[in-house]
Amino acid sequence: MSSTPRARRGTALAAALMSASLVLTACGSGDDDSGDKAAGTRSVKAENGTIKVPADPRRIVTIGNTNLPFIDLGGKPVGVTEVSDSELDVLPAKQKAAYEAAEVVGSNGGEVDLEKLAGLKPDLILVQFHSKDWDKVGKRLESIAPTVSWGLDTEWKAFAGEIAEAADLTDALSRQTADFKKKVAKIQKAYRKTIDDTSFVDVSRGDWSDPGTFYIADIGCSEIARDDIGFDLPEAAKGKDPLAYESLPFEQIGELSKYDVITYPVDAGGRPAEPFVPVTKTNSWKSLPAVNSGRALGVFCPGNNSYGPVLRYLDSLDRALATLAPDDAN
């Protein structure tokens, strides 16, 4: 599952694609020579069915949430849609350069210029937005080039794997998945007793949050801590909306005292993430037992939509856990 802001960006993108102003012009059909750009084709499965894609795609346009996962795998898109400054700021330099070298064909939550997209003569388009909107916009994209689409609820590992398959980047994916398994195993071994005997809670606050509110994070990077590493973290009941969707008033910060360890978001330099700073300034936060005993851990999560940022998250989590009292397993 993608984090809340990503879901919102994807929904806004879908709405923009359905706008009446997005009319496919003549240059978007008839002149497409994508079938000659790769030697042969292969079939991949996606939200919109089984798609024939070039065996060796060279000119790939990424739309919506596919931008950064594709680049994370080493891809170099010819066209992208805008991403937020906060997402660009945490990218490794090489990935940021790959993004900035591409032609921007749409805004972050704004219009997508299909004429401009078609002018890039892509041989493959990767797109993620809500699946229910596919019937309204898919044919327009498919008339430009083979298009592979995913819904917003696609699990991140499957998402990374299917992007790698569609874009012929499976070697990079294999390296990333091996690193992921290695880092997870390292954390589980080094902090086995802590993981087994500790109750954790992951709290956060976004720049979209109402003033004076925070939330308990049970999606995003906390899913990895819970589902892959084995942390005892609160989560929504099956079939219910994620806890992260509920804004909690600062008056409820004191209720976090029942947890042994609190994790919260920090930036790459280890400072509390800007939206979370108001929480750290409250007396309720300052008086929490976990905060006073050094068991409130700042963890950097640059993203959870592909392996690269998740690997950086695991490194940060490893360093944070190392600040706790020595584990008997060490």
Secondary structure, 3 states (H helix, E strand, C coil): CCCHHHHHHHHHHHHHHCCCCCCCCHHHCCCCCHHHCCCCEEEEEECCEEEEEECCCCCEEEEECCHHHHHHCCCCCCEEECCCHHHHHCCCHHHHHHHHCCEEEECCCCCECHHHHHHCCCCEEEEECCHHHHHHHHHHHHCCCCEEEECCCCCHHHHHHHHHHHHCCHHHHHHHHHHHHHHHHHHHHHCHHHHHHCEEEEEECCCCCCCCEEEECCCCHHHHHHHHHCCECCCCCCCCCCHHHCCEEHHHHHHHHHCCEEEEEECCCCCECHHHHHHHCCHHHHCCHHHHCCCEEEECCCCCCCHHHHHHHHHHHHHHHCCCCCCCCC
